Amino acid sequence: MPLDWFKSRGYRHFDLPVGEKFAGKAMDPDFVLKHSFLPLLHYTKSEKRYKKCPKTGKRTITSKDRPIKYASHRDACILSFYASEMNKLLDAHYNAAGLSDSVLAYRALGRGNYDFSAEVLAFAKTHAPVTILAFDVSSFFDNLDHTLLKRRLKAVLGVTSLPEHWMRVFRAITAFHYVDMEELKANATFSSRLKEKGRDRIASVEELKANGIKFHPNPELAKGHRRGIPQGTPISAAASNLYMIDFDAAAHAFCDSIGALYRRYSDDILVICAPAHAAAAEAEIMDRIKAEKLDISPHKTERTEFTGTGVVAGKAAQYLGFSLHEEGPAIRESSLARQWRKMRRAMRRTRKIAERNIASGKSTKAHTKRLYRRFTHLKVRDDEGVRIVRNFSSYGRRSASAFGDDEKITQQIRRFERAALREIQELKKIK
């Protein structure tokens, strides 16, 4: 059996990286039955969000914290194989049910977010007047019900009882335990190890226990709720799509019945329908989500009107990093601002390092090659020939192309590139 699903991982964990030899074993059910899963490693990924108040014009800063729990190398290898098998079953289901174009996230479709957004905008403009309804599921991964998830896994496998090797995998993502990275950093034994470079394991399970490191259970199970899977393991994405197969089928069927468009990207749900059907569509989505033991974030539910007259009616629809206006698309301001902050932060860091190294005699100039690769439209020559470096600049240009060489997106990207080049030229003046 091919190992196209296997990916070697370079991060440090409670074991060492594995190769294709172990990957071959991971496909053997008997091997999985004997395998003991290690605790996940948890950290919190914080993302600043900047939002301008439409009334006052003032910009507010909020922080979104996302709990990430990632698996050890051996566990990740096993979970990757089972994720691959699950995705094959899901793709077959989507094709048979006519859902392949409706479920977008975590699938190898050969298209990007700009393609999906361009299709949505084209549908809205072609069928205007329409109402665009955007929903966001609250704490998606934390609230996936274990009974429903298990029922759907049995359904796609075509069994009445889970095979024991699948049951081991199911327990690994439902009855999991994890170690908090912050607790490791606060421990004298492990704080120094975490600073070491290399690929050595952080610690063995025995060392963790001997040093009083706590193995935390699934937070939802600890509260008495049979729900929640970790966000960050190789199988988490496929499991979340599996959980939603009944919802996808029902929502798609309803939208088809009223001539509407249905799309789901992970926990983001989009419906485009005639204004006369908007109230019924919203009620349908709300009812179906409740049946899945999930909730919609009411403050994140957005409604946008496309009039079909070219007259701007209210705010733009926000979808997959783009602002979709009736007169055309643009890269979302928050997405663009995030890239500007990254660029300026990288320039400041390069300047600081260059000034220090030049003053100490370690260097005679600022090194800008990496900045060119990260922030400009750069062509490079390698073993594959001449190619364009994949970065935000090239992503923006592909986005403009997907929307039909859109001028607004092209202007946004060129302004970003010009600013980056000016910053780089200033760095080159440092002596």
C-alpha positions in Angstrom: 0.0 0.0 0.0 1.4 3.4 -0.9 2.6 5.8 1.8 1.3 9.0 0.1 -0.5 9.9 3.3 2.7 9.8 5.4 4.4 13.1 6.4 7.5 13.3 8.5 7.2 15.9 11.3 10.1 17.9 12.7 8.6 19.2 16.0 9.7 18.0 19.4 7.4 15.8 21.5 7.5 12.9 24.0 9.0 10.6 21.4 11.3 10.8 18.3 10.4 11.4 14.7 9.4 8.3 12.7 10.1 7.2 9.1 8.5 5.0 6.5 9.3 1.8 8.4 7.0 2.8 11.2 4.4 4.1 8.7 4.2 0.7 7.3 3.4 -0.7 10.7 0.8 2.0 11.3 -1.4 0.4 8.6 -1.5 -2.9 10.4 -4.7 -3.2 12.6 -2.9 -5.6 14.9 -0.1 -3.2 15.5 -2.6 -0.4 16.3 -4.3 -2.6 18.9 -1.1 -3.0 20.8 -0.1 0.7 20.5 -0.3 3.0 23.6 -1.1 6.6 22.7 0.9 9.3 24.5 -0.5 12.5 26.0 -1.1 15.3 23.5 1.0 18.5 23.9 -1.1 21.6 24.4 -0.5 25.3 23.8 -2.7 28.3 23.1 -2.5 30.1 19.8 -3.5 33.7 20.2 -4.4 35.9 17.3 -5.0 39.6 17.5 -8.0 40.9 15.6 -8.5 44.5 14.6 -12.0 45.8 14.0 -13.2 49.3 13.1 -16.4 50.5 14.7 -18.7 51.7 11.8 -20.3 54.3 14.0 -17.3 55.9 15.7 -14.5 54.9 13.3 -12.4 53.8 16.2 -10.3 50.6 15.9 -10.7 48.0 18.7 -8.3 45.2 19.3 -9.5 41.8 20.4 -7.7 38.5 20.9 -8.9 35.1 19.8 -7.3 32.2 21.7 -7.4 28.8 20.0 -6.3 25.7 22.0 -4.0 23.5 20.0 -3.2 20.0 21.0 -0.8 18.0 18.8 0.1 14.4 18.9 3.5 12.6 19.4 5.2 11.4 16.2 4.1 7.8 16.5 0.5 8.7 17.4 0.4 11.3 14.6 1.6 8.7 12.1 -1.2 6.3 13.0 -3.8 9.1 13.1 -2.6 10.3 9.7 -3.2 6.9 8.2 -6.7 6.6 9.7 -7.5 10.2 8.6 -6.5 9.2 5.0 -8.9 6.2 5.2 -11.7 8.4 6.7 -11.2 11.0 3.9 -11.5 8.4 1.2 -14.8 7.3 2.7 -16.0 10.9 3.0 -15.1 11.7 -0.5 -17.0 8.7 -1.8 -20.0 9.8 0.3 -19.8 13.4 -0.9 -19.6 12.3 -4.6 -22.6 9.9 -4.2 -24.7 12.5 -2.3 -23.8 15.4 -4.7 -22.1 17.3 -1.9 -18.6 17.5 -3.3 -18.9 21.2 -4.2 -20.6 22.1 -0.9 -18.1 20.8 1.7 -14.9 22.7 1.2 -12.5 22.5 4.2 -9.8 19.9 4.8 -10.2 18.3 1.4 -7.7 17.9 -1.5 -9.9 19.6 -4.1 -7.1 21.3 -6.0 -8.6 24.7 -5.4 -8.0 27.6 -3.0 -10.1 29.9 -0.8 -10.0 32.5 -3.6 -11.6 29.9 -6.0 -14.4 29.1 -3.5 -15.0 32.8 -2.8 -15.1 33.7 -6.5 -17.7 31.0 -7.1 -19.8 32.4 -4.2 -19.6 35.9 -5.6 -20.4 34.8 -9.1 -23.5 33.0 -7.9 -24.7 36.0 -5.8 -24.3 38.4 -8.7 -25.9 36.1 -11.3 -28.9 35.4 -9.1 -29.4 38.8 -7.5 -31.4 40.1 -5.8 -30.2 37.6 -3.1 -29.6 37.5 0.6 -26.2 36.1 1.8 -26.5 34.4 5.2 -23.2 33.6 7.0 -23.2 31.5 10.2 -20.4 30.6 12.6 -20.6 27.5 14.8 -19.6 28.2 18.4 -16.6 26.3 19.8 -16.9 23.7 17.1 -14.3 21.1 18.0 -15.0 21.4 21.7 -18.7 20.6 21.3 -18.6 17.6 18.9 -20.8 15.0 20.6 -19.1 11.6 21.0 -22.2 9.5 20.5 -23.1 11.2 17.2 -19.5 11.0 16.0 -19.3 7.3 16.7 -22.6 6.7 15.0 -21.4 8.4 11.9 -18.1 6.6 11.9 -20.0 3.3 12.0 -22.2 4.5 9.2 -19.4 5.4 6.7 -17.6 2.2 7.6 -20.8 0.3 7.0 -20.7 -1.6 10.3 -23.0 -2.0 13.3 -20.0 -2.2 15.8 -16.7 -0.4 15.4 -13.7 -2.7 14.7 -11.4 -2.6 17.7 -8.6 -0.8 15.9 -10.9 1.9 14.9 -12.2 2.0 18.4 -8.6 2.6 19.7 -8.3 5.6 17.3 -11.8 6.9 18.3 -10.8 6.8 22.0 -7.5 8.6 21.2 -9.4 11.7 20.1 -12.3 11.6 22.5 -10.8 10.2 25.8 -7.5 11.9 25.3 -5.1 13.4 27.9 -2.7 16.2 27.4 0.2 18.0 28.9 0.2 21.8 29.1 3.3 23.4 27.5 3.2 26.2 30.0 3.5 23.7 32.9 6.6 22.2 31.2 8.1 25.6 30.8 7.6 26.3 34.5 9.3 23.1 35.5 13.0 23.4 36.2 13.7 20.0 34.7 12.1 20.6 31.4 12.4 24.4 30.9 16.0 24.1 29.8 15.3 21.2 27.5 12.6 23.1 25.7 15.2 25.7 24.8 17.6 23.1 23.3 17.8 22.9 19.5 17.6 19.5 17.8 15.0 16.8 17.5 15.5 15.0 20.8 12.4 14.1 22.7 11.3 16.5 25.4 10.8 13.8 28.0 9.5 10.2 28.5 6.2 9.5 30.2 8.1 8.2 33.2 10.0 11.4 33.5 6.9 13.5 33.3 5.2 11.5 36.0 8.3 11.6 38.2 8.4 15.4 38.0 4.8 15.9 38.9 3.6 17.0 35.4 -0.1 16.6 35.3 -1.9 14.6 32.5 -5.0 16.6 32.0 -8.2 14.8 30.7 -10.4 16.0 27.8 -11.8 19.2 29.5 -15.4 18.4 28.4 -15.2 14.8 29.7 -13.9 16.2 33.0 -17.1 18.3 33.2 -19.3 15.2 32.7 -20.0 15.9 29.0 -19.3 13.2 26.4 -18.1 15.7 23.8 -15.1 17.4 22.4 -12.1 16.4 20.2 -8.7 18.1 20.1 -7.9 20.7 17.5 -4.5 20.0 16.0 -4.2 16.2 15.5 -3.9 14.8 11.9 -7.4 13.3 12.2 -9.2 16.2 13.8 -10.2 17.9 10.5 -11.5 14.7 8.9 -13.4 13.8 12.1 -15.1 17.2 12.1 -16.3 16.7 8.5 -17.5 13.2 9.4 -19.5 14.7 12.3 -21.4 17.0 9.9 -22.4 14.6 7.2 -26.1 14.5 8.2 -26.2 18.2 8.6 -24.6 18.8 5.2 -27.1 16.4 3.5 -30.1 18.1 5.1 -28.9 21.7 4.6 -28.0 21.0 1.0 -31.3 19.3 0.3 -33.2 22.3 1.8 -31.2 24.8 -0.2 -31.7 22.9 -3.4 -35.5 22.9 -2.8 -35.5 26.8 -2.7 -32.9 27.3 -5.4 -30.3 28.4 -2.9 -26.5 27.8 -2.7 -25.1 25.9 0.3 -21.5 25.9 1.4 -19.7 24.8 4.5 -16.0 25.5 5.3 -15.4 23.8 8.7 -17.5 25.8 11.2 -18.4 28.6 8.7 -21.7 28.0 7.0 -22.9 30.1 4.0 -26.4 30.2 2.3 -27.3 32.4 -0.6 -31.0 32.5 -1.4 -33.8 34.8 -2.7 -34.7 37.4 -0.1 -38.2 35.9 0.2 -36.6 32.6 1.5 -34.1 34.2 3.9 -36.1 33.9 7.1 -37.0 30.2 6.4 -33.4 29.4 5.4 -32.0 31.0 8.7 -34.6 29.0 10.7 -33.7 25.8 8.9 -30.0 26.2 9.6 -30.6 27.0 13.3 -32.9 24.0 13.8 -30.5 21.6 12.0 -27.5 22.8 14.0 -29.4 22.3 17.3 -30.2 18.7 16.2 -26.4 18.2 15.9 -26.0 19.4 19.6 -24.2 22.5 18.4 -24.9 26.2 18.6 -24.6 29.1 16.2 -22.8 32.3 17.4 -25.6 34.8 17.2 -23.3 37.8 17.2 -21.3 36.4 14.3 -24.3 35.6 12.1 -24.2 38.1 9.2 -26.8 39.0 6.6 -25.8 40.8 3.3 -28.1 41.9 0.5 -27.2 42.0 -3.1 -29.8 44.1 -4.9 -28.9 43.3 -8.5 -29.0 47.1 -9.3 -25.4 47.8 -8.6 -26.4 50.0 -5.7 -24.5 49.2 -2.5 -27.0 48.1 0.2 -25.2 47.8 3.5 -22.0 46.0 4.3 -20.1 43.5 2.3 -20.3 39.7 2.8 -17.1 38.4 4.6 -16.1 35.0 3.3 -12.8 33.0 3.6 -10.6 36.1 3.9 -12.4 38.2 1.3 -14.9 41.1 1.4 -17.5 40.4 -1.3 -19.2 43.6 -2.5 -21.8 43.6 -5.2 -19.5 45.9 -7.3 -16.5 43.5 -6.7 -14.3 41.7 -4.3 -11.4 42.8 -2.1 -9.0 41.1 0.3 -10.5 41.5 3.8 -9.0 44.5 5.6 -8.2 42.4 8.7 -6.4 39.8 6.5 -4.5 42.6 4.7 -3.6 44.4 8.0 -2.2 41.2 9.4 0.2 40.8 6.5 1.3 44.4 6.8 2.0 43.9 10.5 4.1 40.8 9.7 6.0 42.6 7.0 6.8 45.6 9.2 7.8 43.4 12.1 10.2 41.5 9.9 11.7 44.7 8.6 12.3 46.1 12.1 13.8 42.8 13.3 16.1 42.7 10.3 17.2 46.3 10.9 17.9 45.6 14.5 20.0 42.5 13.8 21.9 44.3 10.9 22.8 47.3 13.1 24.0 45.0 15.9 26.1 42.8 13.6 27.6 45.7 11.6 28.5 47.4 14.9 30.2 44.3 16.2 32.0 43.6 12.9 30.1 40.3 12.2 28.6 41.7 9.0 28.9 44.5 6.6 25.3 44.8 5.4 21.7 43.9 6.1 20.7 40.5 4.7 17.5 40.9 2.7 17.2 37.8 0.6 14.7 36.2 3.0 12.6 39.4 3.0 12.4 39.4 -0.8 11.2 35.8 -0.7 8.5 36.5 2.0 7.1 39.9 0.8 7.7 40.5 -2.9 6.6 39.0 -6.2 9.8 37.0 -6.8 10.8 34.5 -9.4 13.5 32.0 -8.5 15.3 29.3 -10.4 15.7 25.8 -8.9 15.7 22.1 -10.0 12.1 22.5 -11.3 13.0 25.6 -13.4 11.8 29.1 -13.0 8.9 29.5 -10.6 7.1 32.1 -8.5 7.8 32.0 -4.8 4.6 31.2 -2.9 3.9 33.9 -0.4 1.2 36.5 0.4 2.1 38.5 -2.7 1.6 35.5 -5.1 -1.5 34.4 -3.2 -3.0 37.9 -3.8 -2.2 37.7 -7.5 -3.8 34.3 -7.8 -6.8 35.7 -6.0 -7.1 38.6 -8.4 -6.9 36.1 -11.3 -9.6 33.8 -9.8 -11.9 36.8 -9.6 -11.2 37.7 -13.2 -8.1 39.9 -12.8 -9.9 42.1 -10.3 -8.5 45.6 -10.1 -9.2 46.2 -6.4 -7.2 43.1 -5.2 -4.4 43.9 -7.7 -4.2 47.4 -6.2 -4.1 46.0 -2.7 -1.2 43.6 -3.5 0.8 46.1 -5.5 0.6 48.7 -2.7 1.9 46.0 -0.3 4.7 45.0 -2.6 5.8 48.6 -3.2 5.9 49.2 0.6 8.0 46.1 1.1 10.4 47.0 -1.6 10.8 50.5 -0.1 11.6 49.0 3.3 14.1 46.7 1.8 15.9 49.5 -0.1 16.1 51.4 3.2 17.7 48.4 4.8 20.3 48.2 2.1 21.5 51.7 3.0 22.6 50.5 6.5 26.4 50.5 6.8 
